[in-house]
Amino acid sequence: MKNCVLLLIGLAAVGRIVAGEVDPAYKTEIETWRAQRVARLTTPDGWLTLIGLHFLKDGENTVGSASDNDLVLAGGPAHFGKVLAGADGRVNVELSAAAEPRIDGKPALAGELQWRAGRPTVVASGTVSFFVVERGGKKALRVKDSAADSRAHFLGLDYFPTDPTWRIEATWVEFDEPRTVSITNILGVTGPAIVHGKAVFERDGQKIELLPIDEGPGEPLFFVISDATSGKETYGAARFVYADAPVDGKVVIDFNRAQNPPCAFTAFATCPLPPKDNRLPFAVEAGEKNYRGAHH
């Protein structure tokens, strides 16, 4: 009888080891992705360099680090120059020669600022730069500093152990017509987002239907989620998960690649919050945990 008990204990132990094994190729894949994630985050113009978000008033806005400016920056020259927000919607700059300014990398003292998605006009002096973004119908300057403390003293990322069971093959349900859902950002501003379908799967006996936001042609599916770890082990507002386009009615959602939004690293980002369908009722113990260096 004693030998039988020992055998059962031994078998149970082996079962736990086998259940906890991760395919070496998959483990390498996840580790490579994590290294690439850190590389992107720590680039000279990455999210860790963000030091300000300043909304423009109509007309003239003086910009610089000195306290007598309309927009006081956290770094850069004392007097960068002027940003002119016109009634026609255009934004122009008149820059101080003393700041040795550059526009899109070239020395310049004046120019018009475009805010094309992914390709805005960038004004720089030394390590500090700014460009125009639009938030809630208002224009603002997003300011970055490649020498920011948040980049210089980045503490690295922490993750749950890689768990292959969180790499989920979901059924893709394409909508007959694209739907519009309301997405609220961390500033409380609500706007529309386009959704073309939903990813459906079961976990812990519950049916889940996740809605990915359409970010444009050729872009991956973009899921903004929260779960029972949010505000505890993971960032409270949301985490992001990206997935390749559906193939043969299936979409792979790998929660081991769940990542913190920029808002987890800086108070100056405007991240979206998850729609109701994407608030998972259970704990997703996979992917990125809270950032140790968070200060907001």
C-alpha positions in Angstrom: 0.0 0.0 0.0 2.8 2.3 0.9 4.5 1.7 -2.4 1.3 2.5 -4.2 0.9 5.8 -2.4 4.5 6.7 -3.3 3.9 5.7 -6.9 0.8 7.9 -7.1 2.7 10.9 -5.5 5.5 10.3 -8.0 3.1 10.2 -11.0 1.4 13.4 -9.8 4.8 15.2 -9.5 5.7 14.1 -13.1 2.3 15.3 -14.3 2.9 18.8 -12.8 6.3 18.9 -14.4 4.9 17.9 -17.8 2.0 20.4 -17.5 4.5 23.2 -16.7 6.8 22.5 -19.6 7.0 25.1 -22.4 8.1 24.2 -25.9 11.6 25.5 -26.3 10.9 27.1 -29.7 7.8 28.9 -28.3 9.8 30.0 -25.2 12.4 31.5 -27.5 9.8 33.1 -29.7 8.3 34.9 -26.6 11.7 35.9 -25.2 12.7 37.3 -28.6 9.4 39.3 -28.7 10.1 40.6 -25.2 13.5 41.8 -26.2 12.1 43.6 -29.3 9.5 45.2 -27.1 12.1 46.7 -24.8 14.2 47.8 -27.8 11.1 49.7 -29.2 10.2 51.2 -25.8 13.7 52.5 -25.2 14.4 54.1 -28.6 15.5 57.8 -28.6 11.9 58.8 -29.5 10.0 56.0 -27.7 7.3 56.4 -25.1 9.9 56.7 -22.3 11.0 60.0 -23.7 7.6 61.7 -23.4 7.8 64.7 -21.0 4.7 66.8 -21.8 1.4 67.3 -23.5 0.4 71.0 -23.9 -2.8 72.1 -25.5 -2.7 75.1 -27.8 -4.8 78.2 -27.5 -6.0 80.0 -30.7 -3.4 82.4 -32.0 0.1 82.8 -30.6 1.6 80.4 -28.1 5.2 81.1 -26.8 7.0 77.9 -26.1 10.1 77.1 -24.0 11.4 76.0 -20.6 11.4 79.5 -19.1 8.5 80.3 -16.8 7.4 83.4 -18.9 6.3 81.2 -21.8 2.6 80.4 -22.5 3.6 76.7 -22.7 6.3 75.9 -20.2 8.2 72.8 -21.2 10.0 70.4 -18.9 13.2 70.7 -20.9 14.8 72.3 -23.8 15.8 76.0 -24.6 14.4 78.7 -22.4 12.7 80.3 -25.4 12.0 77.8 -28.2 9.9 80.3 -30.2 6.2 80.7 -31.1 3.6 78.2 -32.2 0.7 79.9 -34.1 -2.6 78.1 -34.2 -4.6 79.7 -37.0 -8.4 80.1 -37.3 -8.1 78.1 -40.5 -6.8 75.1 -38.6 -3.2 75.4 -39.6 -0.4 75.4 -37.2 2.9 77.3 -37.9 6.1 77.9 -36.0 8.4 80.9 -35.7 11.5 79.7 -33.9 14.4 81.4 -32.0 17.8 81.3 -33.7 19.4 81.0 -30.3 17.7 77.6 -29.8 19.4 76.3 -33.0 16.2 74.6 -34.0 15.6 71.9 -36.5 12.4 71.0 -38.4 12.3 67.4 -39.5 16.1 67.2 -38.9 17.0 70.3 -40.9 18.0 73.7 -39.6 15.0 76.1 -39.9 13.5 79.1 -38.2 9.9 78.8 -39.5 7.5 76.3 -41.1 4.0 74.7 -41.0 3.5 71.8 -38.8 1.5 68.8 -40.2 0.1 66.1 -37.9 -0.2 63.2 -40.4 -0.8 59.9 -38.5 2.6 58.4 -37.9 4.5 61.1 -39.7 4.1 64.5 -38.0 6.4 67.4 -38.5 8.9 67.4 -35.7 10.6 70.5 -34.3 13.7 69.9 -32.2 16.5 71.6 -30.3 19.1 69.6 -28.6 17.6 66.5 -27.1 14.1 68.0 -26.9 11.5 67.8 -29.6 7.8 68.5 -30.1 5.0 67.9 -32.7 1.3 68.4 -33.0 -1.3 65.9 -32.0 -5.1 66.2 -32.0 -7.1 65.1 -28.9 -10.9 65.5 -28.6 -10.9 68.0 -31.4 -8.2 70.1 -29.8 -4.6 70.5 -31.0 -1.7 70.0 -28.6 2.1 69.7 -28.6 3.5 66.3 -27.6 7.0 67.0 -26.2 9.8 64.4 -26.0 13.3 64.4 -24.6 15.7 61.6 -25.6 17.6 62.3 -22.3 14.5 62.0 -20.1 15.0 60.4 -16.7 12.3 57.9 -17.5 14.5 56.6 -20.4 17.8 57.0 -18.7 16.6 55.1 -15.6 14.3 52.5 -17.2 13.9 49.6 -14.8 13.0 46.9 -17.3 9.8 44.9 -17.7 8.3 42.1 -15.6 6.2 39.3 -16.9 4.1 36.4 -15.7 5.7 33.0 -16.5 5.1 32.1 -20.2 2.0 29.9 -20.3 1.2 28.2 -23.7 -2.5 27.8 -22.6 -2.9 31.6 -23.0 -2.0 31.4 -26.7 -5.6 31.1 -27.8 -7.0 30.2 -31.3 -10.3 32.1 -31.4 -13.0 31.9 -34.0 -13.3 35.0 -36.1 -16.8 36.3 -36.7 -16.9 39.0 -39.4 -19.7 41.5 -39.1 -21.9 42.0 -42.2 -21.2 45.7 -41.9 -18.5 47.4 -39.8 -19.7 48.6 -36.4 -18.9 51.7 -34.5 -18.2 51.4 -30.8 -17.5 54.2 -28.3 -14.0 54.2 -26.9 -13.1 56.5 -24.0 -9.5 57.5 -23.4 -7.7 58.0 -20.1 -8.5 61.7 -20.2 -12.2 60.9 -20.3 -12.7 61.9 -23.9 -15.0 59.5 -25.8 -14.8 59.0 -29.6 -15.9 56.4 -32.2 -13.8 53.4 -33.3 -14.5 51.0 -36.1 -14.8 47.3 -35.5 -15.1 44.8 -38.3 -15.7 41.6 -36.3 -15.1 39.8 -33.1 -12.9 37.0 -31.7 -14.8 34.3 -29.9 -13.4 31.7 -27.5 -14.1 29.9 -24.2 -12.0 30.1 -21.1 -12.8 28.8 -17.6 -16.2 27.7 -18.9 -17.1 31.3 -20.1 -17.7 32.5 -23.6 -15.6 35.5 -24.4 -16.2 37.8 -27.4 -13.4 40.4 -27.9 -13.7 43.4 -30.2 -10.5 44.6 -31.9 -10.2 48.3 -32.9 -9.5 48.9 -36.6 -6.2 50.9 -36.9 -6.2 51.0 -40.7 -5.3 48.9 -43.7 -2.4 46.5 -43.1 -2.4 47.0 -39.4 -2.8 44.1 -36.9 -5.9 43.6 -34.9 -5.8 45.8 -31.8 -7.4 44.5 -28.6 -7.7 46.8 -25.6 -8.4 44.6 -22.5 -8.7 44.5 -18.8 -9.1 41.5 -16.5 -9.2 40.5 -12.8 -5.5 41.3 -12.5 -6.0 45.0 -13.6 -5.0 47.4 -10.8 -3.3 44.6 -8.9 -0.6 42.6 -10.7 -1.1 44.6 -13.9 -1.7 48.2 -15.0 -5.1 49.3 -13.8 -6.5 51.0 -16.9 -5.8 48.4 -19.6 -3.4 46.2 -21.5 -2.9 45.9 -25.2 -2.8 42.7 -27.3 -2.1 42.7 -31.0 -2.9 39.8 -33.3 -2.4 39.0 -37.0 -5.3 39.1 -39.4 -7.7 36.1 -39.3 -6.8 33.1 -41.4 -9.5 30.6 -42.4 -11.9 32.0 -39.8 -9.4 31.8 -37.0 -7.4 34.4 -35.1 -4.6 33.7 -32.7 -4.6 35.9 -29.5 -1.5 35.3 -27.5 -2.0 36.9 -24.0 1.7 36.1 -23.3 2.2 39.1 -25.5 -0.2 41.4 -23.5 1.6 44.7 -23.0 1.2 47.8 -20.9 -0.1 50.9 -22.7 2.1 54.0 -22.9 0.1 55.4 -20.0 1.8 52.9 -17.7 5.1 54.7 -18.3 4.2 58.3 -18.6 1.4 60.7 -17.4 1.4 62.4 -20.8 0.0 59.7 -23.1 -3.7 59.4 -23.9 -4.4 55.7 -24.0 -7.8 54.1 -24.8 -9.8 52.2 -22.2 -11.3 48.8 -23.0 -14.9 48.6 -24.3 -17.3 46.7 -22.1 -16.9 43.5 -24.1 -13.2 43.5 -23.6 -13.3 43.6 -19.7 -12.6 39.9 -18.9 -14.2 38.5 -15.8 -11.2 36.3 -14.8 -7.5 36.8 -14.2 -5.3 36.8 -17.3 -2.0 35.7 -15.6 0.0 36.1 -18.7 2.0 38.9 -20.4 3.3 42.1 -18.9 2.9 43.0 -15.2 2.8 46.5 -13.6 5.9 48.7 -14.4 8.1 48.9 -11.2 9.0 52.5 -12.1 5.5 53.8 -12.4 5.0 57.2 -10.7 1.4 58.1 -11.5 
